[in-house]
Amino acid sequence: MSLSRREFVRLMALAGAAGLLPVTGRAAAERPSDPYEIPAFGQVRLLHITDTHAQLNPIYFREPNVNLGVGSALGRVPHRVGAALLERFGIAPGGMEAHAFTYLDFAAAAERFGAVGGFAHIKTLVDRLRAQAGEGRSLLLDGGDTWQGSGTAYWTRGRDMVGACNRLGVDVMTGHWEFTYGDEEVIRNIAEFQGAFVAQNVRVREEALFDYRFEDFAGFDEDSGLAFEPYVIKEVGGIKVAVIGQAFPYTPIANPARFIPDWTFGIEDGRMQEIVDRVREQEKPGVVVVLSHNGMDVDLKLASRVSGIDVILGGHTHDGVPAPIRVENSGGKTLVTNAGSNGKFVGVMDLEVKDGRVSDYRYRLLPVFSNLIEPDRAMRDYIAEVRAPYAERLGEKLATAGELLYRRGNFNGTFDQVICDALRRVHDAQISLSPGFRWGTTVLPGQTITLEHVLDQTCITYPETYRREMSGADLKMILEDVADNLFNPDPYIQQGGDMVRVGGLDYVCDPTAPMGERIQAMQLADGTPIEAGKSYVVAGWATVGSQAPGEPIWDTVATYLRDVKTVKLDRLDTPRLKNVRGNPGMADYAGAVI
């Protein structure tokens, strides 16, 4: 039975009275009985959403039970999961916030507390939070990964989400998966977007400047070579607020560069410092905000190297972090946040400005429990309208979930295993490989798996499958490369995704080992050792280089699900892990720890 609004408010009041909810800022504000009643504080309210991945309707999303931190990141937020995260932020186990921020007892808690997110519900909440702050005293910022992640976004090329964001009232956004629609559609969608799109780290290649196809685009600056506006100035509550954009720095590496041939990306912290200094000197803002899609580890390092930033509102790594992390740098301190994914949270950062500087703050990361918030009617009608042409296809019933199907986690998820099993069976392969994407909704035990659920896991603009032979040496190289993206001790080398998912393959992983030595003892599912010089039949999808020749991955998975009818996994292909025992970023790991 789902929790009623009355029971929800009662439990939140009890939790607040018992001091069980995290309080941030230098002064502890008294908790109201209504969890969505956030009294105004200071002059500026920043509302933050990120990584919604085109989820217009409420969904379920399970947080990871494995998010390992190694080296200096050991035990540091966001690399704490389950009970270790609750302890760090003083959240009581068993309640709604524990459910929102952790994987613990997920299926039962999801049945009790209901689905999360949904743009119609977010619209109601955002409007309420704006009203609480007062007219002209708030900004709504979107950290990107908004136009991708659903069937309707794929079929409309992101335009359904542009319309939703316009109706939501997004003031400023940056991007990542947005770029995978290709440069022409990016420019078109930004033109239709009613807010500002900012990215200080996207430059036009020098060789493209001489005949640049988008020279008439308003955000392009020929002198600097920047493809988009680097920042925007907004007046909020009588205070100048500078919002600097930081798009995902590894877009042409993590995604096909062929979609955006004229643009270069990068972290560009040197240029960030120059822009912050210039904005501080010329614009005299009271608040400097970086709207980032770096990933939290990268943002923490950036905050330590660049001074003059008050707040980094971060995304990309889907970390739901209840309180900001304060990072010291040569110019003072910077607050670093990350607001989860899939529309599950809305971040609320209230800032008090005195003598031209931020003097105090309050922060709440609000879980959006959709059964506790009335959907906005106009947004609800818009969502129904844009989904209508695809409703029949989205609703196709494929199978039943015999267990909880989820994606998020460093090494594997049960829905990832479904994809890997489908690739092996449908394409008759010994081994399957599937990207470690962090987006993808959760299906509860007993739920019908629809084509929409499959599209939620797979809908990208390069979905083609392949079946080819690979040597054992090539397989190890792939695994080592992805492991370094995940576990390199320098956050600037990490790319924010999880480990490539495997089917029919077992191996040992030592996240603490140096590059090239993390992957060991590779073997087939039957125990046969992988030989470097031997070839194996491998099926996979989402090739970043040239386009693969096979059918879209959702067709492969749909074929598999129609055949199995009820999904009950025989095994979860997770590596045996070394040197991670006791790591607070791991709990209830399905594989062996050696």
VOZAGU-33060 format. One record per residue (C-alpha): x, y, z; residue in one letter; residue number from 1. Coordinates in steps of 0.05 Angstrom, whole numbers, plus 32768, in hexadecimal, padded with zeros to 4 digits. Layout:
% VOZAGU-33060
px  py  pz  guvex  zapa
X  Y  Z  a  NUM .
...
END
This chain:
% VOZAGU-33060
px  py  pz  guvex  zapa
8000  8000  8000  m  1 .
801B  8045  7FED  s  2 .
8025  8079  8022  l  3 .
7FEE  80AE  8026  s  4 .
7FFD  80F8  8028  r  5 .
7FE3  80FC  806F  r  6 .
8010  80C3  8087  e  7 .
804B  80E1  8061  f  8 .
8044  8125  8083  v  9 .
803C  8104  80C7  r  10 .
807A  80DA  80BF  l  11 .
80A4  8114  80A5  m  12 .
808E  813E  80E0  a  13 .
80A3  8107  8110  l  14 .
80E6  80FE  80ED  a  15 .
80F3  8148  80EE  g  16 .
80E1  814D  8138  a  17 .
8111  8114  8147  a  18 .
8149  8137  8122  g  19 .
814E  8100  80EF  l  20 .
814F  812A  80B0  l  21 .
818F  814A  8097  p  22 .
8196  8195  80A5  v  23 .
81C7  81BF  807D  t  24 .
81DE  8207  8081  g  25 .
81FE  8229  80BC  r  26 .
81BC  822F  80E0  a  27 .
818B  81F6  80E8  a  28 .
8147  820D  80D0  a  29 .
810B  81F2  80F5  e  30 .
80EB  81BA  80CD  r  31 .
80A3  81C5  80B6  p  32 .
8073  818A  80B9  s  33 .
806A  818F  806D  d  34 .
80AA  8176  804C  p  35 .
809E  81A2  800F  y  36 .
8095  81E1  8038  e  37 .
80DA  8202  8033  i  38 .
80D9  8247  8054  p  39 .
80FC  827D  802C  a  40 .
8143  828E  8042  f  41 .
816F  82C4  8026  g  42 .
8163  82E6  7FE4  q  43 .
8172  82AE  7FB1  v  44 .
8152  826A  7FA8  r  45 .
8172  823B  7F76  l  46 .
8148  81FF  7F61  l  47 .
816F  81C7  7F41  h  48 .
815B  818A  7F18  i  49 .
818B  815F  7EF0  t  50 .
8190  811D  7ECA  d  51 .
8145  8115  7EC3  t  52 .
8152  80EB  7E85  h  53 .
8110  80FC  7E64  a  54 .
80E5  80DC  7E99  q  55 .
80A5  8104  7E93  l  56 .
807C  80D5  7EBE  n  57 .
808A  80BB  7F05  p  58 .
80BA  8080  7F08  i  59 .
80E0  8055  7F39  y  60 .
812B  805C  7F3F  f  61 .
8157  8032  7F6D  r  62 .
8196  8053  7F88  e  63 .
81D7  802B  7F84  p  64 .
81F1  7FF8  7FB6  n  65 .
8236  7FFE  7F97  v  66 .
8256  8043  7F8B  n  67 .
829F  8036  7F9D  l  68 .
82CF  806D  7FAF  g  69 .
8319  805C  7FAB  v  70 .
8357  8083  7FBF  g  71 .
8345  80C8  7FD9  s  72 .
82FB  80BB  7FC8  a  73 .
82F6  8080  7FF9  l  74 .
82BB  808D  8026  g  75 .
82B1  80D3  800A  r  76 .
826D  80EA  7FF1  v  77 .
8252  80D4  7FC0  p  78 .
8275  8092  7FCC  h  79 .
8249  807B  8005  r  80 .
820C  804E  7FFD  v  81 .
81D5  8031  8027  g  82 .
81DF  8036  8072  a  83 .
8222  805A  8069  a  84 .
81FF  8093  8044  l  85 .
81C7  8097  8077  l  86 .
81FA  809B  80AF  e  87 .
8222  80D1  808C  r  88 .
81E5  80FF  8085  f  89 .
81BF  80EC  80C4  g  90 .
8184  80CD  80A1  i  91 .
815B  809A  80C7  a  92 .
8154  8056  80A6  p  93 .
8111  803B  808F  g  94 .
80F0  807D  807D  g  95 .
80E2  80A3  803E  m  96 .
8124  80C8  8039  e  97 .
8149  8087  8045  a  98 .
8122  8069  800C  h  99 .
812F  80A5  7FDF  a  100 .
817A  80A7  7FEA  f  101 .
818B  805C  7FEE  t  102 .
817E  8018  7FD0  y  103 .
816A  7FFA  8014  l  104 .
812D  7FCD  8012  d  105 .
811C  7FF0  7FD1  f  106 .
80E3  7FC5  7FB6  a  107 .
80BB  7FC6  7FF6  a  108 .
80C8  800F  8003  a  109 .
80B5  8022  7FBB  a  110 .
8072  7FFE  7FC4  e  111 .
8066  8025  8003  r  112 .
807E  806B  7FEF  f  113 .
806C  8069  7FA5  g  114 .
808D  8082  7F66  a  115 .
80B8  80C0  7F61  v  116 .
80BF  80FA  7F31  g  117 .
8093  810B  7EF6  g  118 .
8095  814F  7ED5  f  119 .
804D  815F  7EE8  a  120 .
805E  8153  7F31  h  121 .
80A0  8178  7F2C  i  122 .
807B  81B3  7F0D  k  123 .
804C  81B7  7F49  t  124 .
8087  81B3  7F79  l  125 .
80B2  81E6  7F54  v  126 .
8078  8217  7F51  d  127 .
806E  820F  7F9C  r  128 .
80B8  8218  7FAC  l  129 .
80BA  8256  7F80  r  130 .
807D  8273  7FA4  a  131 .
809C  8266  7FE7  q  132 .
80DA  828D  7FD3  a  133 .
80B2  82C7  7FB8  g  134 .
80AA  82E5  7F73  e  135 .
80EB  82EF  7F4D  g  136 .
8115  82CD  7F83  r  137 .
8123  8289  7F63  s  138 .
8144  8267  7F27  l  139 .
8137  8221  7F0C  l  140 .
8177  8201  7EF2  l  141 .
817B  81C1  7ECA  d  142 .
81BE  819C  7ECA  g  143 .
81B2  8176  7E89  g  144 .
81A5  812E  7E72  d  145 .
815E  8145  7E69  t  146 .
814E  8138  7E20  w  147 .
8162  80EE  7E20  q  148 .
814C  80AF  7E43  g  149 .
8106  809D  7E2B  s  150 .
80E3  8085  7DED  g  151 .
80BE  80C6  7DE3  t  152 .
80FD  80EF  7DE9  a  153 .
811F  80C3  7DB5  y  154 .
80E4  80C6  7D84  w  155 .
80DB  8112  7D8C  t  156 .
8127  811F  7D8D  r  157 .
8122  813F  7DD1  g  158 .
80EC  8171  7DBF  r  159 .
80BA  8153  7DF0  d  160 .
80EB  8165  7E28  m  161 .
80F8  81AA  7E0D  v  162 .
80AD  81B7  7E11  g  163 .
80AA  8199  7E57  a  164 .
80E4  81C4  7E6F  c  165 .
80C5  8203  7E52  n  166 .
8084  81F4  7E78  r  167 .
80AB  81E3  7EB7  l  168 .
80CD  8227  7EB2  g  169 .
8116  8212  7EAE  v  170 .
8141  8251  7EAD  d  171 .
8185  8235  7E9D  v  172 .
81A0  81F2  7E87  m  173 .
81DF  81CF  7E6F  t  174 .
81E8  818C  7E4C  g  175 .
8205  8147  7E3E  h  176 .
81D8  8113  7E1D  w  177 .
81B6  814E  7DFB  e  178 .
81F2  814F  7DCC  f  179 .
81E5  8108  7DB4  t  180 .
81AC  811F  7D88  y  181 .
81DF  8141  7D5C  g  182 .
81F4  8189  7D55  d  183 .
81BB  819F  7D28  e  184 .
8186  8186  7D57  e  185 .
81AA  81A2  7D94  v  186 .
81AA  81E7  7D74  i  187 .
8160  81DF  7D60  r  188 .
814B  81C8  7DA6  n  189 .
8171  8200  7DC9  i  190 .
814F  8232  7D9B  a  191 .
810B  8216  7DB3  e  192 .
8121  8215  7DFC  f  193 .
8109  8254  7E1F  q  194 .
8141  8256  7E53  g  195 .
818C  825F  7E4B  a  196 .
81BA  8226  7E36  f  197 .
8200  8231  7E52  v  198 .
8242  820C  7E49  a  199 .
8286  822D  7E53  q  200 .
82AC  81EE  7E3F  n  201 .
8291  81E2  7DF8  v  202 .
82BB  8201  7DC2  r  203 .
82B7  8200  7D76  v  204 .
82F2  81DD  7D57  r  205 .
8322  820E  7D36  e  206 .
831D  81EB  7CF3  e  207 .
82D0  81F2  7CF6  a  208 .
82D0  823C  7D06  l  209 .
82DF  8250  7CBE  f  210 .
829E  8231  7CA5  d  211 .
8275  8228  7CE4  y  212 .
822F  820F  7CD5  r  213 .
8210  8231  7D12  f  214 .
8230  8276  7D0F  e  215 .
81EA  8296  7D14  d  216 .
81DA  8271  7D55  f  217 .
81D3  82A5  7D8C  a  218 .
81FF  8280  7DBE  g  219 .
823C  827B  7D90  f  220 .
8275  82AB  7D9C  d  221 .
82A5  82AE  7D61  e  222 .
82DA  82D4  7D88  d  223 .
82DF  82A2  7DC1  s  224 .
82CC  8266  7D97  g  225 .
8299  8250  7DCA  l  226 .
825E  822B  7DAD  a  227 .
822D  8241  7DE4  f  228 .
8226  8278  7E16  e  229 .
8257  8269  7E4F  p  230 .
822B  828A  7E84  y  231 .
81ED  82B3  7E90  v  232 .
81DE  82E9  7EC2  i  233 .
819A  82E8  7EE5  k  234 .
817F  8318  7F19  e  235 .
815E  82F2  7F52  v  236 .
8142  8314  7F8F  g  237 .
8169  8353  7F7F  g  238 .
81AA  832C  7F7A  i  239 .
81D3  831F  7F3B  k  240 .
81DC  82D4  7F32  v  241 .
820F  82BA  7EFF  a  242 .
8202  8274  7EE5  v  243 .
823D  8255  7EC1  i  244 .
8231  8216  7E98  g  245 .
825D  81D8  7E99  q  246 .
8247  81A3  7E67  a  247 .
825F  815B  7E6C  f  248 .
82A9  8162  7E5B  p  249 .
82B1  811D  7E3B  y  250 .
8276  811D  7E0C  t  251 .
829D  810D  7DCC  p  252 .
82C1  80D3  7DF0  i  253 .
8287  80B4  7E16  a  254 .
8257  80BF  7DDC  n  255 .
8261  80BF  7D90  p  256 .
828A  80FA  7D7A  a  257 .
8269  80F4  7D35  r  258 .
822B  8116  7D50  f  259 .
8250  8156  7D62  i  260 .
828D  8159  7D34  p  261 .
8299  81A4  7D3B  d  262 .
8299  81A9  7D87  w  263 .
82CF  819B  7DBB  t  264 .
82C1  818F  7E04  f  265 .
82EC  818B  7E43  g  266 .
82ED  819D  7E8D  i  267 .
8310  81DF  7E7D  e  268 .
8319  81F4  7EC6  d  269 .
834B  8229  7EAF  g  270 .
8316  824A  7E84  r  271 .
82E5  8241  7EBD  m  272 .
8312  8269  7EEA  q  273 .
831A  829F  7EB6  e  274 .
82CE  82A4  7EAD  i  275 .
82C1  82A5  7EF8  v  276 .
82F5  82DC  7F00  d  277 .
82D9  8304  7EC6  r  278 .
8291  82FD  7EDD  v  279 .
82A4  8311  7F24  r  280 .
82C9  834E  7F0B  e  281 .
829A  8366  7ED4  q  282 .
8255  8350  7EEB  e  283 .
825D  8356  7F37  k  284 .
822E  831C  7F46  p  285 .
8219  830B  7F8D  g  286 .
8218  82C1  7F7B  v  287 .
8241  8298  7F4A  v  288 .
8223  8254  7F39  v  289 .
8240  821D  7F0D  v  290 .
820A  81F2  7EEE  l  291 .
8233  81B3  7EE2  s  292 .
822E  8170  7EBF  h  293 .
8274  815A  7ED4  n  294 .
8262  8125  7F07  g  295 .
826B  8130  7F51  m  296 .
82B3  8119  7F58  d  297 .
82C8  8148  7F20  v  298 .
82A1  8181  7F3F  d  299 .
82C3  8176  7F82  l  300 .
8307  817C  7F61  k  301 .
82F1  81B7  7F37  l  302 .
82D9  81DA  7F76  a  303 .
831D  81D1  7F96  s  304 .
8342  81EE  7F5A  r  305 .
8315  8228  7F45  v  306 .
8305  8260  7F75  s  307 .
82CC  8291  7F75  g  308 .
8293  825F  7F6A  i  309 .
825E  825F  7FA0  d  310 .
8237  8222  7F8C  v  311 .
823F  81E8  7F5B  i  312 .
81FD  81C8  7F4A  l  313 .
8214  8186  7F2D  g  314 .
81FB  814B  7F06  g  315 .
8210  8111  7ED9  h  316 .
8221  80DD  7F0D  t  317 .
81D9  80D9  7F28  h  318 .
81EF  80E1  7F70  d  319 .
81B6  80F5  7F9E  g  320 .
81DE  811A  7FD4  v  321 .
81B3  8136  800D  p  322 .
81E3  816F  801F  a  323 .
8217  8198  7FFC  p  324 .
8261  8189  8003  i  325 .
828A  81C6  8017  r  326 .
82CC  81C9  7FF1  v  327 .
8304  81F9  8004  e  328 .
832C  821C  7FCF  n  329 .
835B  8258  7FCA  s  330 .
8321  8288  7FC9  g  331 .
82F5  826B  7FFF  g  332 .
82C2  8234  7FFC  k  333 .
8294  8216  7FC7  t  334 .
8255  81ED  7FD3  l  335 .
8251  81B0  7FA7  v  336 .
820F  818B  7F9D  t  337 .
81F2  8153  7F72  n  338 .
81A7  814B  7F6A  a  339 .
819C  8102  7F55  g  340 .
8177  80EE  7F16  s  341 .
8137  80DC  7EF3  n  342 .
810F  8115  7F11  g  343 .
8115  80F4  7F55  k  344 .
812E  8133  7F79  f  345 .
812A  817F  7F77  v  346 .
8164  81A3  7F98  g  347 .
8154  81E3  7FBE  v  348 .
818F  8211  7FCD  m  349 .
817D  8251  7FF2  d  350 .
81B4  8286  7FF6  l  351 .
81BB  82C3  8021  e  352 .
81E7  82F9  8002  v  353 .
8207  8331  802C  k  354 .
823A  8364  8014  d  355 .
823B  8345  7FCF  g  356 .
824C  82FF  7FE7  r  357 .
8228  82C0  7FFC  v  358 .
8226  82C1  8048  s  359 .
81F9  8285  8058  d  360 .
81D0  824F  8039  y  361 .
819B  821A  8042  r  362 .
8195  81DC  8017  y  363 .
8163  81A4  800F  r  364 .
8162  816C  7FDC  l  365 .
8118  815C  7FD8  l  366 .
8101  8117  7FC2  p  367 .
80C7  811F  7F92  v  368 .
8094  80EB  7FAB  f  369 .
8061  80EF  7F74  s  370 .
8026  80D3  7F9C  n  371 .
802F  810D  7FCE  l  372 .
802E  8145  7F9B  i  373 .
7FF3  8157  7F6F  e  374 .
8008  8157  7F26  p  375 .
8003  8199  7F01  d  376 .
7FC9  8193  7ED1  r  377 .
7FE7  81B9  7E97  a  378 .
8027  8191  7E9A  m  379 .
8000  8151  7EA2  r  380 .
7FD8  8161  7E63  d  381 .
8017  8173  7E3D  y  382 .
8038  8131  7E50  i  383 .
7FFA  810A  7E3A  a  384 .
7FFA  8130  7DF8  e  385 .
8043  8123  7DE6  v  386 .
803E  80DA  7DF9  r  387 .
7FFD  80CC  7DD6  a  388 .
801A  80BA  7D91  p  389 .
8048  8086  7DB1  y  390 .
801B  806D  7DEA  a  391 .
8009  802A  7DCA  e  392 .
8051  8018  7DB9  r  393 .
806B  802F  7DFD  l  394 .
8037  8005  7E21  g  395 .
8047  7FC3  7DFE  e  396 .
804A  7F8D  7E34  k  397 .
8089  7F62  7E2C  l  398 .
8092  7F3A  7E6C  a  399 .
808A  7F3B  7EB8  t  400 .
80C1  7F4E  7EE9  a  401 .
80CE  7F13  7F16  g  402 .
80FD  7F3D  7F40  e  403 .
8114  7F85  7F48  l  404 .
8132  7F9E  7F07  l  405 .
8161  7FD9  7F0F  y  406 .
81A0  7FF5  7EEE  r  407 .
81C7  8022  7F1D  r  408 .
8208  8007  7F3D  g  409 .
8252  8005  7F2B  n  410 .
8252  7FBE  7F0E  f  411 .
820F  7FA4  7EFB  n  412 .
81C4  7FAB  7F05  g  413 .
818D  7F79  7EFA  t  414 .
8170  7F9E  7EBD  f  415 .
81B7  7FA2  7EA1  d  416 .
81BA  7F57  7EA8  q  417 .
8179  7F51  7E81  v  418 .
8199  7F79  7E49  i  419 .
81D8  7F4E  7E4B  c  420 .
81B0  7F0E  7E4B  d  421 .
8187  7F26  7E11  a  422 .
81C5  7F37  7DE8  l  423 .
81E3  7EF2  7DF4  r  424 .
81A4  7ECB  7DE4  r  425 .
8187  7EF3  7DAA  v  426 .
81CB  7EFD  7D88  h  427 .
81E8  7EB9  7D9B  d  428 .
8226  7ED3  7DBD  a  429 .
8255  7EB8  7DF3  q  430 .
825E  7EFC  7E14  i  431 .
8235  7F3C  7E15  s  432 .
824A  7F83  7E25  l  433 .
821B  7FBB  7E39  s  434 .
822D  8003  7E4C  p  435 .
822E  8017  7E96  g  436 .
81FB  804F  7E8D  f  437 .
81DF  806C  7ECE  r  438 .
819A  807D  7EB2  w  439 .
8162  804B  7EAD  g  440 .
8124  8043  7ED8  t  441 .
8114  800B  7F09  t  442 .
80DE  7FD6  7F02  v  443 .
80BF  7FB8  7F41  l  444 .
80B4  7F6E  7F4B  p  445 .
8072  7F59  7F2C  g  446 .
806E  7F95  7EFE  q  447 .
8061  7F8B  7EB4  t  448 .
809F  7F9C  7E8B  i  449 .
8088  7FC8  7E52  t  450 .
80AE  7FE0  7E15  l  451 .
80B1  8023  7E38  e  452 .
80DA  8004  7E70  h  453 .
810A  7FE7  7E3C  v  454 .
8110  802B  7E1A  l  455 .
811E  804B  7E5D  d  456 .
815C  801F  7E61  q  457 .
8174  8023  7E19  t  458 .
815A  8060  7DF4  c  459 .
8196  8082  7DD5  i  460 .
81A5  809C  7D8F  t  461 .
81D9  8065  7D82  y  462 .
81B3  8027  7D99  p  463 .
81CC  7FF6  7D64  e  464 .
81E3  7FB1  7D7A  t  465 .
821E  7F89  7D60  y  466 .
8238  7F42  7D60  r  467 .
8282  7F39  7D54  r  468 .
82BF  7F13  7D69  e  469 .
82EE  7F32  7D9C  m  470 .
832F  7F18  7DB8  s  471 .
8339  7F0D  7E01  g  472 .
836C  7F45  7E00  a  473 .
8338  7F74  7DE2  d  474 .
8306  7F62  7E17  l  475 .
8338  7F71  7E4E  k  476 .
834A  7FB3  7E2E  m  477 .
8301  7FC8  7E2C  i  478 .
82F6  7FB6  7E75  l  479 .
8336  7FD8  7E8B  e  480 .
8325  8017  7E65  d  481 .
82E0  801D  7E85  v  482 .
82FB  800B  7ECA  a  483 .
832D  8045  7EC4  d  484 .
82F4  8074  7EB2  n  485 .
82D2  805F  7EF2  l  486 .
830C  8055  7F23  f  487 .
8344  8082  7F0D  n  488 .
835B  80A8  7F4C  p  489 .
835A  80EA  7F25  d  490 .
8311  80FF  7F1E  p  491 .
8322  8127  7EDF  y  492 .
832F  80E6  7EBB  i  493 .
82EF  80C5  7ED1  q  494 .
82B3  80C8  7EA2  q  495 .
827B  80BB  7ED3  g  496 .
825B  807B  7EB9  g  497 .
825C  8037  7EDA  d  498 .
8282  7FF9  7EC6  m  499 .
826F  7FD7  7E84  v  500 .
823C  7FA1  7E92  r  501 .
824E  7F5A  7E7C  v  502 .
8228  7F1B  7E6D  g  503 .
8249  7ED6  7E6C  g  504 .
828B  7EF2  7E87  l  505 .
82A9  7EF0  7ECC  d  506 .
82E7  7F15  7EE4  y  507 .
830A  7F32  7F21  v  508 .
830C  7F7E  7F29  c  509 .
833B  7FA3  7F58  d  510 .
8324  7FEC  7F56  p  511 .
8361  8001  7F7F  t  512 .
8393  7FE6  7F4C  a  513 .
83B5  8013  7F18  p  514 .
839D  8019  7ED1  m  515 .
83A6  7FD9  7EA9  g  516 .
83A6  7FAD  7EE7  e  517 .
835F  7FB2  7F01  r  518 .
8342  7F79  7ED8  i  519 .
835A  7F34  7EE8  q  520 .
8348  7EEA  7EE1  a  521 .
8316  7EF2  7EA8  m  522 .
82ED  7EB4  7E98  q  523 .
82AE  7E9E  7E75  l  524 .
8270  7E8F  7E9E  a  525 .
8281  7E45  7E9E  d  526 .
82C5  7E53  7EBD  g  527 .
82EF  7E4D  7E7D  t  528 .
8328  7E80  7E82  p  529 .
8329  7EB8  7E4E  i  530 .
8367  7EB4  7E23  e  531 .
8386  7EF4  7E07  a  532 .
8391  7ED8  7DC2  g  533 .
8350  7EB2  7DBB  k  534 .
8311  7ECF  7D9A  s  535 .
82CC  7ED1  7DBA  y  536 .
8288  7EE2  7D9D  v  537 .
8270  7F22  7DBE  v  538 .
822D  7F47  7DB7  a  539 .
8224  7F8E  7DCE  g  540 .
8207  7FD2  7DBC  w  541 .
8212  801E  7DC0  a  542 .
8254  8021  7D9A  t  543 .
8274  8066  7DA1  v  544 .
829E  8060  7D61  g  545 .
827F  804C  7D1F  s  546 .
8235  8038  7D1E  q  547 .
8229  7FEF  7D2C  a  548 .
8201  7FC6  7CF9  p  549 .
81CD  7FA4  7D24  g  550 .
8186  7FB2  7D3B  e  551 .
8177  7FE4  7D73  p  552 .
8184  7FC6  7DB8  i  553 .
813C  7FD0  7DCD  w  554 .
8126  7FA0  7D96  d  555 .
8157  7F6C  7DB0  t  556 .
813F  7F73  7DF8  v  557 .
80F6  7F73  7DE4  a  558 .
80FF  7F33  7DBD  t  559 .
8120  7F13  7DF9  y  560 .
80EB  7F2A  7E2A  l  561 .
80B1  7F12  7DFF  r  562 .
80D1  7ECD  7E01  d  563 .
80E2  7EC8  7E4B  v  564 .
80A0  7EE6  7E63  k  565 .
80B6  7EEA  7EAC  t  566 .
80FA  7F05  7EBE  v  567 .
811D  7EE0  7EF5  k  568 .
8169  7EE3  7EEF  l  569 .
8193  7EA5  7EF4  d  570 .
81D1  7ECE  7F04  r  571 .
81EA  7F15  7F0A  l  572 .
822D  7F1C  7EE6  d  573 .
8254  7F44  7F19  t  574 .
82A0  7F41  7F20  p  575 .
82C4  7F28  7F5D  r  576 .
82E0  7F65  7F80  l  577 .
8324  7F6F  7FA2  k  578 .
833B  7FA1  7FD7  n  579 .
82F6  7FC0  7FE3  v  580 .
82E1  7F9C  8022  r  581 .
82C2  7FCE  8053  g  582 .
82BC  8005  801E  n  583 .
827F  8030  8031  p  584 .
826F  8035  7FE7  g  585 .
825B  7FEB  7FE4  m  586 .
8223  7FC5  8007  a  587 .
81FE  7F84  7FF9  d  588 .
822B  7F75  7FBE  y  589 .
8211  7F3A  7F95  a  590 .
8256  7F22  7F81  g  591 .
8292  7F09  7FA7  a  592 .
82C2  7F36  7FCD  v  593 .
8308  7F18  7FD2  i  594 .
END
